[in-house]
Amino acid sequence: MPDAFAHCLVGVVAGRCANGGWRLYLLAVALSTLPDLDGLTPLHRSLLHSLPLLTPISLAAFLALRRSYPTKSASLIACLPLLHCLMDLLTGGPPVKLFYPISSAGFQLAHAVDALVGALFSISPYAYYLEATRVDLVLLAITLAMVALSNAASGSGRRRPTAQRGAGAPAPQGP
């Protein structure tokens, strides 16, 4: 099960991928850890891990953020509470009640990640704790996905800064 540090780290990486200032970083960390506020109640992994509650929160965050930030940045930051739940689903711990209060059925998909971790352990001379490796693997995958999507979305149409062009090269002409 990921700890608060792992969820905060996802928020920090998202803030960086969104090219935001310190306020966006703080908001990203807050949204990425928001679902664990239900840990202060007997409804941990229920109330604030529920899609019927988190979806409107994420939508409201997106609508508020898109006024000040590009759509890509607003989308990434607004999805952080949902990414939190995905991390919890994939890393073990108590089951996540995705449809609470409609249903109290809990879900856990850590076994799917365990097959990959088991394969990694079989080729490695080192055997670590299964749960720690599972959390690290999911954290790495989510972080790399955010960075890759951020670079893919911003990589097209980039121009080199003036200082990197050749000394006698003409400046690019606008449309």
Number of C-alpha atoms within 10 A of each C-alpha: 17 20 11 12 11 20 25 20 17 24 29 22 19 27 23 19 21 24 15 16 10 12 10 22 21 16 19 29 25 17 25 28 24 18 23 22 14 15 13 8 11 9 14 18 25 27 24 24 28 22 20 15 16 21 15 11 18 22 15 12 18 21 15 13 18 15 10 10 16 12 15 17 22 22 19 21 27 26 21 26 27 21 20 23 23 17 21 26 24 24 27 21 14 15 17 26 25 24 18 20 14 10 11 13 13 15 16 17 16 21 14 11 18 18 12 13 17 15 10 14 15 11 9 10 8 8 12 12 7 14 18 12 19 25 22 15 17 20 20 14 12 18 18 13 12 19 17 13 14 19 12 10 11 12 10 8 7 7 10 9 8 12 7 9 13 9 8 6 9 9 10 10 5 4 3
